[in-house]
């Protein structure tokens, strides 16, 4: 029994995804200094996806028997959908909810966090059932 066995797969997913999402969220600030908000969110999402694949594969779905190339293909597919959800939710919540509420400069940061959370829900089920197929 390893330490990983002590934690439910969903808990490990939350920790691994939280780490990847945190890096993504912080990276958006750096990218936003050289590119517009939508592009910065997209670039930060890619950073989060790379970190996510490595951590999900090694800490959450390490029992997957799918070949690495199949895992990568599934991961890209699931994250393409999750990335679209993340970007759309971030832009929509910023422009349609948070800016009209008068949050000003904080709207972009809060909206990006909302987008990350929205994408995380779809990603768990996609990675569990498609990427690493552990059902």
N, C-alpha and C positions, 0 to 999 in steps of 0.2 A: 504494500500500500504506500503510495506516495502522498506528499502533501496535497497535490492536486486532487486526489481522490476524496479529500476531506470536504471539498466544496462542490456543490451542485454545478452542473454545466452552465446553467443560466447565470449563476453568481459569477463564475469564471468569465463568462461572456461579458457581463456587465463591467467587471474590472478591466479586462483586456480592451473592450470597446471604449470604456471611459478613458483609459490611457490614450488610446489612438485618437479619440475625439478631443481630448484636452490638447494634445499636440496640434491637431488640426485647427482647433479654435485659436490657439496662440499663433500658429503660422499665418492665419488670416490677417493678423495685425501687421506682420512683416510684409506680406504680399500687398496689403492695402496701401503701403507707402509708395509702391511703384506701379500699381494698376487699379482700375476701378473696382468697386465693391463686388459686382457679380463675378468678375474674373478672379478676384482675390479669394472669394468663397470657393470657386471651382478649383483653383490651384491648391488651396488648403485641404479640400476634400481629397484630392489625389494623394497628398502627403499622408493624410489619415488612412487612406485605403492601403497604402504600402505597409504602414505600421500595423494596421489591422490584420492583414493577411498573415504576417509573421507571427503575431501574438495569438490570433485565433487558431492557427495551425499547430502551434507548439504548446499552447496552454489550455485550449478549449476542446478542439476537435482532433486531438492527437491520435485517436483511435480510428480515424478515417482510413479506409483501405483503398480509396480512389487514388489513381495515379496523380502525380504532381501536376501534369499538364491538364488533366480533367479538373482538378481543384482550381487551378489558375483560371481556366475558362469559366467555370461556374462562379468564381469570385468576381471576375470582371463583369459578368452578366448581372449578378445580384447587386454589385456596387454601382453599376450604371443606373439601374432603377433606383437604388438608394441615394445615389448622388443627385439624380433629378429631383427626387423627393426633398432632399436636403436643401438644394439650391432654391427650388420653388417655394418651400416653406419659409426659408430665410428672407427671400425677397418679398413674398406676400405679407409675412407678418411685420416686416419693417415698414413697407409702403402702405399697407392697408389697415394696420392696427396700431403699431407703436409710434410711428411718426405723427399720425393724426391725434394720438393721445398726448403728444407734446414731449416725448422722451428725448428728443434732440439727438445729441451725439451718442448716447447710450443705446439708442434704438438699434444700430447696426450690430453691436455686440450681443444684445439680448436676442435679437432676431436670428443671429447665426446659431446661438445655443438652441433656440427653438427648432431650427432646421436640423441640427445634428440629432436632437431627440426624436424628431419625426422619422428621420432616416434609420435610426437605430432599431426601431420596432420592426420595420420591414426587413432589415438586414439579418436579424436573428433568425427569423423563420426561413429566409432565403438561404442563409449559410447552413442552417441545420438540415434543410431538405434538398438543397441543390448542390452547393459548393462541396460540402464534406459528407453529405448523405449519410447521416448517422441515425436515421429513423428506424 
